[in-house]
Amino acid sequence: MTVSSVKPTEQPVGPTTQPSIKPSPKPERPFIRFYHSESLRAKTLAVLTALEEADDSTRHRNALSDIALELVDSGMDYFLMRPLRLAKVGFVVEQTASMGIGGVKRVLTPVIRNIIGRMDEQQLLTVSNHIRDLME
């Protein structure tokens, strides 16, 4: 219940007239997340919406592949490069890590494109739903 949804006829909760706000339910399992840019979020949501509302979702395979790769890139930067920059490990270590990540991306890119490129509509919608869940 939010404060704005409280009706004047409801009984006060506690010592004030404000209702208690229940915390979000704890997830069943531990999780970790990363933050990405507002522009990537907007782009991701636009692709997911287009895919979900399309008569033929398979026409959005390439766009979904592009978004998946951008999210992977953003996640690798957040989880791997950001801590190195924060730790001030130095140029050589950062460059070494960056080269390693570049190699991973060169291998991963065709794999992601091939897998998503072969998905049917239901599979694409399942992936879209999963990405939305991760964004909440």
C-alpha positions as CSV (number, residue, x, y, z in Angstrom):
1,M,0.0,0.0,0.0
2,T,1.3,3.4,-0.8
3,V,0.7,6.6,1.0
4,S,-1.2,8.0,-1.9
5,S,-3.6,5.0,-1.9
6,V,-4.8,5.5,1.7
7,K,-8.4,6.6,1.9
8,P,-9.4,9.1,4.6
9,T,-11.8,6.5,6.2
10,E,-9.0,4.1,7.0
11,Q,-7.9,3.8,10.6
12,P,-4.6,5.3,11.6
13,V,-1.6,2.9,11.8
14,G,0.7,3.3,14.8
15,P,1.3,6.7,16.5
16,T,0.8,8.7,13.3
17,T,-1.8,8.8,10.6
18,Q,0.6,7.4,8.0
19,P,0.2,3.7,7.1
20,S,3.0,1.4,7.5
21,I,4.9,0.7,4.3
22,K,5.7,-3.0,3.9
23,P,9.3,-3.7,2.7
24,S,9.7,-5.5,-0.6
25,P,9.5,-9.2,-0.2
26,K,12.9,-10.8,0.3
27,P,14.0,-12.7,-2.8
28,E,14.1,-16.4,-2.3
29,R,17.7,-16.6,-3.3
30,P,20.7,-14.2,-3.1
31,F,21.2,-12.0,-6.1
32,I,23.6,-9.5,-7.5
33,R,22.9,-6.8,-10.0
34,F,24.5,-4.0,-12.0
35,Y,23.5,-0.5,-12.9
36,H,23.5,0.6,-16.5
37,S,22.8,3.9,-18.3
38,E,19.4,5.5,-18.7
39,S,19.9,5.4,-22.4
40,L,20.6,1.7,-22.5
41,R,17.6,1.1,-20.2
42,A,15.3,3.1,-22.6
43,K,16.7,1.3,-25.6
44,T,16.3,-2.1,-24.0
45,L,12.7,-1.3,-23.0
46,A,11.9,-0.1,-26.5
47,V,13.3,-3.3,-28.1
48,L,11.4,-5.5,-25.6
49,T,8.2,-3.6,-26.2
50,A,8.5,-3.8,-30.0
51,L,9.2,-7.5,-29.8
52,E,6.3,-8.2,-27.4
53,E,3.8,-6.2,-29.4
54,A,4.9,-7.4,-32.9
55,D,2.7,-9.7,-35.0
56,D,5.9,-11.6,-35.8
57,S,8.4,-11.4,-32.9
58,T,11.1,-13.1,-35.0
59,R,11.5,-9.9,-37.0
60,H,13.2,-8.5,-33.8
61,R,15.8,-11.1,-33.4
62,N,18.7,-8.9,-34.5
63,A,17.6,-6.0,-32.2
64,L,17.3,-8.4,-29.2
65,S,20.8,-9.8,-30.0
66,D,22.1,-6.2,-30.1
67,I,20.5,-5.4,-26.8
68,A,21.8,-8.6,-25.2
69,L,25.3,-7.8,-26.3
70,E,25.1,-4.3,-25.0
71,L,23.8,-5.5,-21.7
72,V,26.7,-8.1,-21.5
73,D,29.2,-5.4,-22.4
74,S,27.7,-3.1,-19.7
75,G,27.7,-5.9,-17.1
76,M,31.3,-6.8,-17.8
77,D,32.3,-3.2,-17.4
78,Y,30.4,-2.9,-14.2
79,F,31.5,-6.2,-12.6
80,L,35.1,-6.4,-13.9
81,M,36.5,-3.0,-15.1
82,R,34.8,-0.8,-12.6
83,P,36.3,-2.5,-9.5
84,L,39.8,-2.3,-11.2
85,R,39.3,1.4,-11.8
86,L,38.1,1.9,-8.2
87,A,41.1,-0.1,-6.9
88,K,43.4,2.1,-9.0
89,V,45.3,-1.0,-10.2
90,G,47.1,1.0,-12.9
91,F,47.1,1.3,-16.6
92,V,48.8,-2.0,-17.4
93,V,46.5,-4.1,-15.3
94,E,43.4,-2.3,-16.7
95,Q,44.7,-2.7,-20.3
96,T,45.3,-6.4,-19.7
97,A,41.8,-6.9,-18.3
98,S,40.3,-4.9,-21.2
99,M,42.1,-7.1,-23.7
100,G,40.8,-10.2,-22.0
101,I,37.3,-8.9,-22.0
102,G,37.7,-8.0,-25.7
103,G,38.6,-11.6,-26.4
104,V,35.6,-12.9,-24.5
105,K,33.3,-10.5,-26.4
106,R,34.8,-11.6,-29.8
107,V,33.9,-15.2,-28.9
108,L,30.5,-14.4,-27.3
109,T,29.1,-12.1,-30.0
110,P,28.6,-14.8,-32.7
111,V,27.3,-17.3,-30.1
112,I,24.6,-14.9,-28.8
113,R,23.7,-13.9,-32.4
114,N,23.4,-17.5,-33.5
115,I,21.3,-18.6,-30.5
116,I,18.9,-15.7,-30.5
117,G,18.8,-15.9,-34.3
118,R,17.3,-19.4,-34.2
119,M,14.7,-18.7,-31.5
120,D,11.0,-19.0,-32.3
121,E,8.4,-16.5,-31.1
122,Q,7.7,-18.1,-27.8
123,Q,11.4,-18.4,-27.0
124,L,12.0,-14.8,-27.8
125,L,9.1,-13.7,-25.6
126,T,10.5,-15.8,-22.8
127,V,13.9,-14.1,-23.1
128,S,12.2,-10.7,-23.2
129,N,10.2,-11.5,-20.1
130,H,13.4,-12.6,-18.3
131,I,15.2,-9.4,-19.2
132,R,12.2,-7.4,-17.9
133,D,12.4,-9.4,-14.6
134,L,16.1,-8.6,-14.3
135,M,15.3,-4.9,-14.8
136,E,12.8,-4.7,-11.9
